[in-house]
Amino acid sequence: MKKLVAAMLLAAALCAFTVPALAEYKAEYKLDIVPSLTTAWGMGATYFTDLVRERSDGRINIKVYPNSQLTTGAQTNAFMLVRNGTIDFAVQSSINYSPQIVELNLFALPFFIANQPDKYVAMDAIKAGESGKLVVKAVEDKGVKFLAWGENGFRELTNSKREIRSPKDMEGMKIRVVGSPIFLDAFRAIGANPLTMNWSDTMAAIQQGVVDGQENPISTFYPVKIHEYHKYVTDWHYVIDPTMYVVNPAVWKTFSEDDQKLIQEAAEEAGKYMVALARISLDDGTAYKYLESIGKLPEITDWYKELANVGMTVSILTPEETRAFAEKTAPVVDEWRSKIGEEIVAAAEADMAAAAASK
């Protein structure tokens, strides 16, 4: 009897320690994204939540809230809502966090990465290099836990007016841009008339003719059927839109070490998947091979062919045509180097140069 009582007391003591720890896990964790679930961005976020749910045997349930539901359409407020714990997780664009974390404007320097011999090699070199470490440190210093890189893709230009192959073609054109100052500076330098607007309001503005054009990765603008209103695409890769898998630090601390490892690995795996979705048919074939190897080839595997099939005219700029835009926006790059931080920009240049030299 004494042994039975002792065993019962021990079990009760163990429960006293373990139950509160389990009780800290929420029934649902909210994850914020800007576009729909049918975009590469949405698919990457969904894959992350699926992996976490499966690998935790349902103990950790993260739900994706698309279309900026959690920010009520104000996508540039997203960082503050994750930092203060209103939002638990996010897969967010570096652009939308850049108003609070100026270092993230590194990726929005016009034609900074696009002018490299291989723009995807250059981007990967930044993420893996010293500049990437500095960017991640800046993000975490401002109050969120970084988990992994994803990618929304290089941002291309669509419009309803005409084919664009030179800065002169854009003079006076009303272009929707995200609410980040560097985008306003870049388009004004080219000669366009940029208008800041949340993505949730953009399609209505396009349909009503409030704006003539917009810039976004193909995998973002195609699912919303922008081809029904815009017949021209300019493939210029002027900036890239990496995404970040992040979590509120207080929420992160509630997970056990094993579960933190599980979540981290799921984010890295989902980020790799998302990058491949953003690059398929636009890189050297690496993305296609990877997606094929994991059995996740998307329905569309040739973007240029698909855009042509839906009636869009795709203008792929020559290096000379790209340089004309780069020259127009060079003063913007010079001005923003000091705002972003000379150390980070110089580190990125070194990372890209090393990658180009070793290829």
N, C-alpha and C positions, 0 to 999 in steps of 0.2 A: 504493500500500500504506500509506504514511504517513497519507494522508487517511482510509483505512478504519479504521486503528487508532485514530486520533483520534476518529472518529465513534463507535466502539465504546466508547471510554473515556468519552466524553460521555454516551452512553446509560446506561452503568453508573452514572455519577455521579448522573444524574437519578433512576434507580431507587432509589439509596441514600436519596434524599430522599423519594420518593413512596411507596415500599412501607410504611415504618413508619407513615405517616399513614393509609393505608388499613387497615393491620392493627389500628389502634385501634378501628375500628368492630366492634361485637359482631355475632355471628351473629343474636342475638335480644335485644331490649330488653324488659324486663318493665314492664307498665302495670297499675296497681292501680285497681279500682273495687269498691264495696260490693255493689250488687245484681246481678241477672241481666242478660244481654245483651239481653233482650227489653224492658227498660225504656227510657225516653227517655235516661236516664243511660248505659246500656249501648250504645244505638244511637249516641249522640254520641261515645263513646269509640271504638267500632268504625269510625265514619266517619273519625275522625282518623287511625287507624292505616292505613286503606285509602288515604287521600289521600297520606300520607307514603310508603307503599310504592310506589304508582303513580308519584308525581312524582320519586322517587329511582331509578326503574327497578329496584326491588328491592334497592338497596344498604342501605336502612335498614328493618329489619324489627322492628316493635313489635308485641308480642302482648298482648292484653287478658286479664287474669286476673280473672274476675268472682267474685261471692259472697265477697269478702274472703279469697280463698285465700292471698294473699301476706302477710296480717296474721294468719293463722290465726284469723279471726273477731273479732279485737280491733281494731275499726275505728278507735277513737280513738288507736291507736298508729301510725296510717298516716303521719302527718307525720314522726315520728322515723325511720321506715324509709326514707323518701325522702331525708331530710336526710343520713343516714349512708351512703346508696348501696346499701342492700340492695334497694331498689326504684328503678328507673331513672326511670320516668314515672308520673304518676297523673292521673286525673280524679277529684278528691275534693271532697266536700261541705265547705263552710266550717264546718259544725257539727263534723265529725270532726277538724278541725285546731284548733278553738277552745280545747281544753284547753292547747295549747302557744302559741297566738297569740290572746290575749284580745280583740284588736281585732276579730276575726271575729264576736264576739258581737253586733256592730252589727245583723246581719241577723236575730238571734234575739231582739231586743227585742220583747216581745209587743205586737202591734197598732201598732207604730211606723210601718210602711209601709202596712199594711192600712187605716189610717184616712185615707190620702191620697185626693184626688178620683179619681185614676186610679193604682192601685197599680203597674201595669206601667211607666207613664211615670215614676213615682217611683223605681222600682228602676233603670231605665235611667239616670236622672239621677245616681244615686249612683255607678254604675259608671263613668260618663263624667266625673264631676265631681271636685272637690277631695277629697271624702271617699273616693272610689274610689282615687285616687292614694295617699292616706295608708294605706289598707288594703293595697294592693299593696306599698308600702314596708315595712310591718310584716311581711308574709309573707316578702319577700326578705331583710329584716334578720335573720330567724330561720333562714335557711339553705337556701331552695329558690328556684329560678328560676321566676317566674311567666310563663306564656305567653298565656293567654286566659281569659275568663269563659265559663262555660256556665251551665246552670240546671236544677235538679231540680224546681223549682216551689214554689208556696205550699203549706204543709202543712195538710192538712185532717184532721178527726177521724173515726174510725170506731169503732163499738162494737156489742156484741151485746145490750145491755140495753134501750135506749129512745132515742127522739128527743131530741136535745139542742138547746135553743134559749136556755137561760139558765144562769148559773153554778149555780143550785140543782139543775138536772138532773144535774150532774156530781158532786155531793157524795158523797164516799166511793168513787167509781168508781176501780178500779185501771187505770191507763193506762200502757202501755209508752212510755218515752221514751229517747232516746239518752243516753249517759253524759256529759252536759254540765250543770254546776250550774245554769245559767240556766233550763233546762227544768224542773228540779225546783222551783225557786223559783216559776216561773210557774204550774205546775199546783197546787202547794200553796196559792198565793194564791187560786186559783179555788175550791178546796175538794176537789179530787180527791186520789187517792193515787197519785203517780207512782212507777213502778218502772223503774230503768235496766236496759237489756238490749241486747246487740248484735243487729243485724238478723238475723244468721244463726241466732239462737235464738228469734226472735220468733214465727214461725209455729207452732212447737211449743208455745210458751206460750199462744198464742191457741187452738189446737186443744184443749189440756188444760184451758182455763179458768183458767189462772194469772193472766191479765190480762183485763179486760173490754173494753179498747179500745186504740187506738194512733193515732199521728198521723204522717202522711206525705203527700207529693204523690200525686195520683191516679195518675199514670203509674208510680209505684213500687208502690203497694199493689194496683192492679188486676191486673197480670200474675201475682201469686202467688195469685190467686183468693181474696182475702180475703172476697169476697161470700159464700163458702160458709159463713162463720162469723159475719161481721158484716153486719147488715141495715140499719144506720143510718150515714149520712154527714152530718157537720156541715160545711157549706161556710163557713168563717169566716176563712180566709187569715191566721191569727194571726201567723205568721212565714213568711219565705221561705227557700229553701234553694239559694243559688247554688252552683255548682261551679266549680272552678278546674283548668285544665290546667297542670300543673307538671312540672318535670324537675329531677333532681339537678344542681347546678351543675358538679360535676366531669365528669359525663357530657356536659353541654351544651358544655363547653369542648373536648371531643374532636371535635366536628363542625366542618367548615369553615364559613366565613362564608356561603357559598352554601347549604349544607345547613341552617344555622341559620335562614336566611331562609325556606327551604322549610318547615321544621318550624313556625316561627312562624305563617306564613300558613295552613298546614293546621289548626293549633290554632284560629286565629281563625274560619276557615270552619266547622270542626266545632262550635265553640262557638255560632255563630249558628244552625246547624242544630238543635243541642240545645235552645237557648232556644225556638225555634219549636215543637219537639215538646212541650216542657213547657207551652206556652201555648195550643196549638191548641184552639179552641172556648171558651176561657176569657178571651180578650182581645177586642179590637174587630174581629177578623178579619184583622189584620196577619199573624199566624202562618200562617194557612191560605193566604193569598195568596203568601207567601214559599215555603212548601213546595210549593205547586202550581207556582210559577215554576221551581223546580229539579227538578221531576218526582219529588218524594219525599213525597207525601202518605201518611201512615200509614193503616193499616187502619181505625182508629177516629178519626173527625174530630168527634164530638160526645160529649163525656164524660158530660154529664148524661143524655142519652138512653140511652147504653150502661149506665150504672149502674142506671137504672130498668129496663132490659131484663133485667138479671141479678137483679132483685128487691130492689135497695137503695132505701131511702127517703132522698132527698136533702133536707136542710134548709138552704136558702139564707137566711142571717141577714139581717134588715133592718139598716139603719144604727143604729137604736135598740138592737136586740138586740146588735149588735157592741159598741156603746159600754158596755153593761153588763159585758161581759167585760173591755173596756179599763180600765174604772174599777177592777175587782178587781185587775188586774195593774199598775196605775199605780205602786204602791210598788216593784215589781220594776224597772220602767224607771228610776225615780229612783235606786235603789240601784246599778244596773249602769252608769249613765252615767259615773260616776267610775272604775269598773273598766275599762271599755272605753277611756276617754279622752275628756274633755269636748271636746277639739279636734275629734276625729273625729265625735262625735255632733252637735255644733253645725254642722260642715261638711255633714253629711248633711241636716240640717234645712234649711240654706240651699240646698243643691242641689235638694232636693225642692220647696221653695217657689218657686224660680226657674223650675223646669220647669212647675209648676202655673200660675204667672202668665203664662207665655208660650204656654200651650196655647189 
